[in-house]
Amino acid sequence: MFNRNAQLCSFLLVLNAAVFCEDTSNLAPVIIEHPLDVVVSRGSPATLNCGAKPSTAKITWYKDGQPVITNKEQVNSHRIVLDTGSLFLLKVNSGKNGKDSDAGAYYCVASNEHGEVKSNEGSLRLAMLREDFRVRPRTVQALGGEMAVLECSPPRGFPEPVVSWRKDDKELRIQDLPRYTLHSDGNLIIDPVDRSDSGTYQCVANNMVGERVSNPARLSVFEKPKFEQEPKDMTVDVGAAVLFDCRVTGDPQPQITWKRKNEPMPVTRAYIAKDNRGLRIERVQPSDEGEYVCYARNPAGTLEASAHLRVQAPPSFQTKPVDQSVPAGGTATFECALVGQPSPAYFWSKEGQQDLLFPSYVSADGRTKVSPTGTLTIEEVRQVDEGAYVCAGMNSAGSSLSKASLKVTTKG
């Protein structure tokens, strides 16, 4: 009795068809498709392929060396052998305490009356992703222009999770950010870091199981204090007000303090101006002259700059000359003392004459002298010496003068 394949070949020969017929019914099975390694998440479907010739061969599945219970043995089983011989798992099970898990090493066996053949093994592994990050991002404070590192080690998982980062709840396209580098261990490196990088960052881990998002971590980028306006040397008159302008930028905003170098600050008259613009001193006194230092400080560093205050006051008389009445042949002495800031230059003159008599002056006849301290002395006075004598002082702040008359009396 001919089998179906033999009958088909005879029929085609009768028709003179140019075909090649192979009768495989009396051959041992051959595996033509082996199961491959599969990774699948729990609860998802999975297929392990197996194909054999002849197609009439019986396919049996084994897991970890033990026969697999399929829908052929147990009607309600989630493991189904398809007509092609492949094993279809409707819903991959992780089992309880590792038991009855679908994960393992699978192979198929094709058999008929002429023999059997075993396929290569293919593993079915369950994808997993733990909840806890091995290293969570932490708050970082960095100095502008330097390198900032936000640490992250993702949760353990299979397949190995892919790490990405978010800033202020938006995904970071690190490939588009030249200063950003994602290290292979998950760390985010920003070099150099800028104020614009400040914000809240989260590390994100993904694989086929799903996504894990870390706690938020704050990156604060500090900038060292930098002068927008340094204080400048100032010259003011006594009694006026002065403002040393000192403006500084930085992040966080630097705190500004003032000190006077080697001297106490005029506390009752000095204060920080509105909007922290600088140091203001009211009703300046000569004793306020000196060097004032502006200090700026924030967590990133300190900065200082100084400026000199020069106080000027116009000359004023400590001692004014007084009128003199001296007998002929006597000696006339006119005292004159001036103070000012800076110290004033002073001289004597006689009204109606252009000659200026400076300290240490001595006349040609030796009778008229001006001492280094400013005292005018006229010896052996004569009638020609009678008149008004003017003591004058001047400095950069102004000038002052005072005069006194000399009257020469005769013996009568």
Secondary structure, DSSP 4 states (H G I P E B T S, - for coil): ---HHHHHHHHHHHTT--------TTS--EEEE----EEEETTS-EEE--EEESTTSEEEEEETTEEPP-TTTSTT-SEEE-TTS-EEESS----BTTBT-S-EEEEEEEEETTEEEEPPPEEEEEEEE-SS-SB----EEEETTS-EEE--BPPPEESPPEEEEEETTEE--GGG-TTEEE-TTS-EEESS--GGG-EEEEEEEEETTEEEEPPPEEEEEEEEEEEEE----EEEETT--EEEE-EEEEESPPEEEEEETTS---TTTEEEPGGG-EEEESS--GGG-EEEEEEEEETTEEEEEEEEEEEEEEEEEEE----EEEETTS-EEE--EEEEESPPEEEEEETT----B-TT-B-TTS-EEE-TT--EEE-S--GGG-EEEEEEEEETTEEEEEEEEEEEE---
